[in-house]
């Protein structure tokens, strides 16, 4: 498929009545068509992995076309510069988190997380912590030391009260803590330190993380 064919497929499935609901959950809809994520994934599957197509789709600025771009991009071919250009364009949490799934499979993962964790642009910063959360969930082989090192980034970002940032920081902390017993203890200690700060956002992140990491059902599933 080329970009024109993907856009035609998206427009054939567009439902403008979905847009108000998307906006209510914080999705930017000014350039959206109203296509559901399962349909977007289905179209991306038909298109296959194609970095040229991904670039062409991203250039359209259409929300759902950019989501397809995130799904068909080739992680192995992405340069850090190209990743940064897309990250600077992000304007919605759903696209950010989908792109994080792709970015976490690139050779520039650690550099991106560390560089963007203090970005001025809110959604670029969210991308760093979404990548960290995705890494913690989907990659089983990294040593604990990697995640213990990332806790400092969480601490530094915990007072950023932008909704798109604080939710991703919270998400990353919770996912790190659910990897194993050692990281659970470290994440709880980090959350307790945040709870002691005189900052409303840090305390919200801490309380929410502690609620999950101390939940008996969660604890039961954490590897020991």
C-alpha positions as YAML, in Angstrom:
chain: A
units: angstrom
residues:
- id: 1
  name: UNK
  ca: [0.00, 0.00, 0.00]
- id: 2
  name: UNK
  ca: [1.06, 3.58, -0.59]
- id: 3
  name: UNK
  ca: [0.08, 6.65, 1.44]
- id: 4
  name: UNK
  ca: [-2.87, 7.48, -0.80]
- id: 5
  name: UNK
  ca: [-4.27, 3.97, -0.43]
- id: 6
  name: UNK
  ca: [-3.86, 4.03, 3.33]
- id: 7
  name: UNK
  ca: [-5.65, 7.39, 3.55]
- id: 8
  name: UNK
  ca: [-8.47, 6.04, 1.38]
- id: 9
  name: UNK
  ca: [-8.79, 3.01, 3.65]
- id: 10
  name: UNK
  ca: [-8.86, 5.23, 6.73]
- id: 11
  name: UNK
  ca: [-11.44, 7.61, 5.27]
- id: 12
  name: UNK
  ca: [-13.64, 4.67, 4.29]
- id: 13
  name: UNK
  ca: [-13.76, 3.69, 7.97]
- id: 14
  name: UNK
  ca: [-14.00, 7.22, 9.39]
- id: 15
  name: UNK
  ca: [-16.81, 7.98, 11.81]
- id: 16
  name: UNK
  ca: [-17.01, 11.64, 12.79]
- id: 17
  name: UNK
  ca: [-19.38, 10.76, 15.63]
- id: 18
  name: UNK
  ca: [-16.37, 9.28, 17.43]
- id: 19
  name: UNK
  ca: [-14.54, 12.60, 17.57]
- id: 20
  name: UNK
  ca: [-16.31, 14.12, 20.61]
- id: 21
  name: UNK
  ca: [-15.61, 10.98, 22.64]
- id: 22
  name: UNK
  ca: [-11.97, 11.04, 21.59]
- id: 23
  name: UNK
  ca: [-11.70, 14.67, 22.64]
- id: 24
  name: UNK
  ca: [-13.25, 13.89, 26.04]
- id: 25
  name: UNK
  ca: [-10.42, 11.48, 26.84]
- id: 26
  name: UNK
  ca: [-7.76, 13.98, 25.84]
- id: 27
  name: UNK
  ca: [-7.08, 13.00, 22.23]
- id: 28
  name: UNK
  ca: [-6.34, 15.86, 19.83]
- id: 29
  name: UNK
  ca: [-9.00, 15.69, 17.13]
- id: 30
  name: UNK
  ca: [-8.41, 18.78, 14.99]
- id: 31
  name: UNK
  ca: [-6.82, 16.60, 12.28]
- id: 32
  name: UNK
  ca: [-8.49, 13.29, 13.17]
- id: 33
  name: UNK
  ca: [-10.95, 11.25, 11.11]
- id: 34
  name: UNK
  ca: [-12.56, 9.18, 13.85]
- id: 35
  name: UNK
  ca: [-11.13, 5.73, 13.11]
- id: 36
  name: UNK
  ca: [-10.91, 3.10, 15.85]
- id: 37
  name: UNK
  ca: [-7.59, 1.61, 16.91]
- id: 38
  name: UNK
  ca: [-8.51, -1.95, 15.83]
- id: 39
  name: UNK
  ca: [-9.22, -0.65, 12.31]
- id: 40
  name: UNK
  ca: [-5.97, 1.32, 12.32]
- id: 41
  name: UNK
  ca: [-4.07, -1.80, 13.33]
- id: 42
  name: UNK
  ca: [-5.80, -3.82, 10.63]
- id: 43
  name: UNK
  ca: [-4.83, -1.32, 7.93]
- id: 44
  name: UNK
  ca: [-1.26, -1.19, 9.23]
- id: 45
  name: UNK
  ca: [-1.08, -4.98, 9.10]
- id: 46
  name: UNK
  ca: [-2.16, -4.92, 5.46]
- id: 47
  name: UNK
  ca: [0.45, -2.26, 4.69]
- id: 48
  name: UNK
  ca: [3.31, -4.18, 6.31]
- id: 49
  name: UNK
  ca: [6.59, -2.74, 7.56]
- id: 50
  name: UNK
  ca: [7.67, 0.11, 5.29]
- id: 51
  name: UNK
  ca: [9.71, 3.09, 6.45]
- id: 52
  name: UNK
  ca: [9.10, 5.08, 3.27]
- id: 53
  name: UNK
  ca: [5.37, 4.65, 3.73]
- id: 54
  name: UNK
  ca: [5.74, 5.65, 7.37]
- id: 55
  name: UNK
  ca: [7.47, 8.91, 6.40]
- id: 56
  name: UNK
  ca: [4.82, 9.69, 3.79]
- id: 57
  name: UNK
  ca: [1.99, 9.03, 6.20]
- id: 58
  name: UNK
  ca: [3.55, 11.12, 8.94]
- id: 59
  name: UNK
  ca: [3.85, 14.04, 6.53]
- id: 60
  name: UNK
  ca: [0.07, 14.07, 5.98]
- id: 61
  name: UNK
  ca: [-0.42, 15.27, 9.59]
- id: 62
  name: UNK
  ca: [-3.66, 13.23, 9.74]
- id: 63
  name: UNK
  ca: [-3.93, 11.75, 13.24]
- id: 64
  name: UNK
  ca: [-4.84, 8.22, 12.21]
- id: 65
  name: UNK
  ca: [-2.36, 8.23, 9.33]
- id: 66
  name: UNK
  ca: [0.38, 9.04, 11.82]
- id: 67
  name: UNK
  ca: [-0.81, 6.16, 13.98]
- id: 68
  name: UNK
  ca: [-0.43, 3.85, 10.99]
- id: 69
  name: UNK
  ca: [3.01, 5.38, 10.42]
- id: 70
  name: UNK
  ca: [4.01, 4.46, 13.98]
- id: 71
  name: UNK
  ca: [2.91, 0.87, 13.35]
- id: 72
  name: UNK
  ca: [4.60, 0.36, 9.96]
- id: 73
  name: UNK
  ca: [7.87, 2.18, 10.73]
- id: 74
  name: UNK
  ca: [11.06, 0.08, 10.71]
- id: 75
  name: UNK
  ca: [12.79, 0.41, 14.11]
- id: 76
  name: UNK
  ca: [16.12, -0.83, 12.76]
- id: 77
  name: UNK
  ca: [16.32, 2.00, 10.21]
- id: 78
  name: UNK
  ca: [15.24, 4.90, 12.42]
- id: 79
  name: UNK
  ca: [17.94, 7.43, 13.23]
- id: 80
  name: UNK
  ca: [17.88, 9.33, 16.49]
- id: 81
  name: UNK
  ca: [17.39, 12.54, 14.53]
- id: 82
  name: UNK
  ca: [14.35, 11.16, 12.72]
- id: 83
  name: UNK
  ca: [12.91, 9.88, 16.01]
- id: 84
  name: UNK
  ca: [13.33, 13.32, 17.53]
- id: 85
  name: UNK
  ca: [11.59, 15.02, 14.63]
- id: 86
  name: UNK
  ca: [8.52, 12.84, 15.06]
- id: 87
  name: UNK
  ca: [8.61, 13.21, 18.83]
- id: 88
  name: UNK
  ca: [8.55, 16.98, 18.43]
- id: 89
  name: UNK
  ca: [5.35, 16.68, 16.36]
- id: 90
  name: UNK
  ca: [3.43, 14.66, 18.96]
- id: 91
  name: UNK
  ca: [0.22, 16.25, 20.18]
- id: 92
  name: UNK
  ca: [-1.84, 13.42, 21.65]
- id: 93
  name: UNK
  ca: [-1.27, 10.69, 24.24]
- id: 94
  name: UNK
  ca: [-2.62, 7.84, 22.09]
- id: 95
  name: UNK
  ca: [-0.22, 8.56, 19.22]
- id: 96
  name: UNK
  ca: [2.63, 9.11, 21.69]
- id: 97
  name: UNK
  ca: [2.13, 5.75, 23.36]
- id: 98
  name: UNK
  ca: [1.80, 3.93, 20.05]
- id: 99
  name: UNK
  ca: [5.00, 5.51, 18.78]
- id: 100
  name: UNK
  ca: [6.73, 4.53, 22.03]
- id: 101
  name: UNK
  ca: [6.04, 0.89, 21.14]
- id: 102
  name: UNK
  ca: [8.12, 1.36, 18.00]
- id: 103
  name: UNK
  ca: [10.83, 3.51, 19.56]
- id: 104
  name: UNK
  ca: [11.46, 1.01, 22.33]
- id: 105
  name: UNK
  ca: [12.67, -1.42, 19.63]
- id: 106
  name: UNK
  ca: [15.31, 0.96, 18.22]
- id: 107
  name: UNK
  ca: [19.03, 1.11, 18.93]
- id: 108
  name: UNK
  ca: [18.49, 4.60, 20.37]
- id: 109
  name: UNK
  ca: [16.19, 3.58, 23.21]
- id: 110
  name: UNK
  ca: [18.36, 4.62, 26.16]
- id: 111
  name: UNK
  ca: [19.50, 7.86, 24.54]
- id: 112
  name: UNK
  ca: [15.92, 8.81, 23.72]
- id: 113
  name: UNK
  ca: [14.65, 8.11, 27.23]
- id: 114
  name: UNK
  ca: [17.43, 10.07, 28.88]
- id: 115
  name: UNK
  ca: [17.35, 12.97, 26.41]
- id: 116
  name: UNK
  ca: [13.60, 13.43, 26.30]
- id: 117
  name: UNK
  ca: [12.93, 12.82, 30.00]
- id: 118
  name: UNK
  ca: [13.40, 16.55, 30.61]
- id: 119
  name: UNK
  ca: [12.08, 17.84, 27.28]
- id: 120
  name: UNK
  ca: [10.16, 21.10, 27.28]
- id: 121
  name: UNK
  ca: [7.54, 19.73, 24.92]
- id: 122
  name: UNK
  ca: [5.05, 17.77, 27.02]
- id: 123
  name: UNK
  ca: [4.36, 14.94, 24.62]
- id: 124
  name: UNK
  ca: [8.03, 14.46, 23.78]
- id: 125
  name: UNK
  ca: [8.62, 14.11, 27.52]
- id: 126
  name: UNK
  ca: [5.69, 11.72, 27.78]
- id: 127
  name: UNK
  ca: [7.25, 9.63, 25.01]
- id: 128
  name: UNK
  ca: [10.36, 9.07, 27.14]
- id: 129
  name: UNK
  ca: [8.36, 7.69, 30.05]
- id: 130
  name: UNK
  ca: [5.98, 5.75, 27.82]
- id: 131
  name: UNK
  ca: [9.06, 4.09, 26.33]
- id: 132
  name: UNK
  ca: [10.30, 3.29, 29.81]
- id: 133
  name: UNK
  ca: [6.96, 1.77, 30.76]
- id: 134
  name: UNK
  ca: [6.86, -0.29, 27.55]
- id: 135
  name: UNK
  ca: [10.43, -1.45, 28.15]
- id: 136
  name: UNK
  ca: [9.59, -2.58, 31.67]
- id: 137
  name: UNK
  ca: [6.55, -4.53, 30.47]
- id: 138
  name: UNK
  ca: [7.75, -6.12, 27.27]
- id: 139
  name: UNK
  ca: [11.46, -6.81, 27.71]
- id: 140
  name: UNK
  ca: [12.39, -9.46, 30.24]
- id: 141
  name: UNK
  ca: [16.15, -9.69, 29.86]
- id: 142
  name: UNK
  ca: [17.47, -6.36, 31.12]
- id: 143
  name: UNK
  ca: [19.21, -6.40, 34.51]
- id: 144
  name: UNK
  ca: [17.65, -4.61, 37.45]
- id: 145
  name: UNK
  ca: [20.46, -2.05, 37.41]
- id: 146
  name: UNK
  ca: [19.06, -0.47, 34.24]
- id: 147
  name: UNK
  ca: [15.73, 0.25, 35.90]
- id: 148
  name: UNK
  ca: [17.29, 1.33, 39.17]
- id: 149
  name: UNK
  ca: [19.17, 3.93, 37.15]
- id: 150
  name: UNK
  ca: [15.99, 5.12, 35.47]
- id: 151
  name: UNK
  ca: [14.36, 5.85, 38.84]
- id: 152
  name: UNK
  ca: [16.38, 9.06, 39.00]
- id: 153
  name: UNK
  ca: [14.63, 10.25, 35.84]
- id: 154
  name: UNK
  ca: [11.27, 9.53, 37.42]
- id: 155
  name: UNK
  ca: [12.25, 11.50, 40.50]
- id: 156
  name: UNK
  ca: [13.35, 14.47, 38.39]
- id: 157
  name: UNK
  ca: [10.11, 14.52, 36.38]
- id: 158
  name: UNK
  ca: [7.69, 13.86, 39.23]
- id: 159
  name: UNK
  ca: [6.85, 17.52, 39.81]
- id: 160
  name: UNK
  ca: [5.81, 18.18, 36.21]
- id: 161
  name: UNK
  ca: [2.07, 18.76, 36.57]
- id: 162
  name: UNK
  ca: [1.18, 18.48, 32.88]
- id: 163
  name: UNK
  ca: [-1.38, 15.72, 32.56]
- id: 164
  name: UNK
  ca: [0.35, 14.00, 29.67]
- id: 165
  name: UNK
  ca: [3.61, 13.90, 31.61]
- id: 166
  name: UNK
  ca: [2.55, 12.98, 35.13]
- id: 167
  name: UNK
  ca: [0.46, 10.02, 33.96]
- id: 168
  name: UNK
  ca: [3.37, 8.60, 31.97]
- id: 169
  name: UNK
  ca: [5.79, 9.11, 34.87]
- id: 170
  name: UNK
  ca: [3.35, 7.29, 37.14]
- id: 171
  name: UNK
  ca: [2.93, 4.52, 34.57]
- id: 172
  name: UNK
  ca: [6.69, 4.01, 34.27]
- id: 173
  name: UNK
  ca: [7.13, 3.83, 38.05]
- id: 174
  name: UNK
  ca: [4.36, 1.26, 38.41]
- id: 175
  name: UNK
  ca: [5.63, -0.92, 35.58]
- id: 176
  name: UNK
  ca: [9.19, -0.92, 36.90]
- id: 177
  name: UNK
  ca: [7.86, -1.97, 40.29]
- id: 178
  name: UNK
  ca: [5.97, -4.89, 38.83]
- id: 179
  name: UNK
  ca: [9.00, -6.52, 37.18]
- id: 180
  name: UNK
  ca: [10.21, -8.38, 40.27]
- id: 181
  name: UNK
  ca: [10.49, -8.20, 44.03]
- id: 182
  name: UNK
  ca: [13.75, -6.22, 44.02]
- id: 183
  name: UNK
  ca: [12.35, -3.54, 41.74]
- id: 184
  name: UNK
  ca: [9.04, -3.53, 43.60]
- id: 185
  name: UNK
  ca: [10.91, -2.59, 46.78]
- id: 186
  name: UNK
  ca: [12.91, 0.08, 44.94]
- id: 187
  name: UNK
  ca: [9.79, 1.55, 43.29]
- id: 188
  name: UNK
  ca: [7.97, 1.64, 46.62]
- id: 189
  name: UNK
  ca: [10.92, 3.40, 48.22]
- id: 190
  name: UNK
  ca: [10.94, 5.92, 45.38]
- id: 191
  name: UNK
  ca: [7.20, 6.49, 45.73]
- id: 192
  name: UNK
  ca: [7.56, 7.02, 49.47]
- id: 193
  name: UNK
  ca: [10.26, 9.61, 48.81]
- id: 194
  name: UNK
  ca: [7.94, 11.39, 46.36]
- id: 195
  name: UNK
  ca: [5.11, 11.26, 48.87]
- id: 196
  name: UNK
  ca: [7.26, 13.19, 51.32]
- id: 197
  name: UNK
  ca: [7.77, 16.07, 48.88]
- id: 198
  name: UNK
  ca: [5.82, 19.29, 49.23]
- id: 199
  name: UNK
  ca: [4.43, 18.89, 45.72]
- id: 200
  name: UNK
  ca: [0.90, 17.95, 44.74]
- id: 201
  name: UNK
  ca: [1.88, 16.19, 41.50]
- id: 202
  name: UNK
  ca: [4.64, 14.13, 43.08]
- id: 203
  name: UNK
  ca: [2.27, 13.05, 45.84]
- id: 204
  name: UNK
  ca: [-0.40, 12.04, 43.31]
- id: 205
  name: UNK
  ca: [2.13, 9.94, 41.41]
- id: 206
  name: UNK
  ca: [3.31, 8.36, 44.66]
- id: 207
  name: UNK
  ca: [-0.13, 7.55, 46.06]
- id: 208
  name: UNK
  ca: [-1.33, 5.99, 42.83]
- id: 209
  name: UNK
  ca: [1.83, 3.90, 42.45]
- id: 210
  name: UNK
  ca: [1.77, 2.74, 46.06]
- id: 211
  name: UNK
  ca: [-1.89, 1.76, 45.75]
- id: 212
  name: UNK
  ca: [-1.05, -0.62, 42.92]
- id: 213
  name: UNK
  ca: [2.33, -1.87, 44.10]
- id: 214
  name: UNK
  ca: [0.92, -2.78, 47.52]
- id: 215
  name: UNK
  ca: [-2.29, -4.28, 46.21]
- id: 216
  name: UNK
  ca: [-2.35, -7.98, 47.24]
- id: 217
  name: UNK
  ca: [-3.49, -9.02, 43.77]
- id: 218
  name: UNK
  ca: [-0.57, -7.17, 42.19]
- id: 219
  name: UNK
  ca: [1.91, -8.46, 44.75]
- id: 220
  name: UNK
  ca: [0.82, -12.01, 44.07]
- id: 221
  name: UNK
  ca: [1.73, -11.68, 40.37]
- id: 222
  name: UNK
  ca: [5.18, -10.10, 40.89]
- id: 223
  name: UNK
  ca: [8.02, -12.59, 40.26]
- id: 224
  name: UNK
  ca: [10.21, -13.26, 43.28]
...
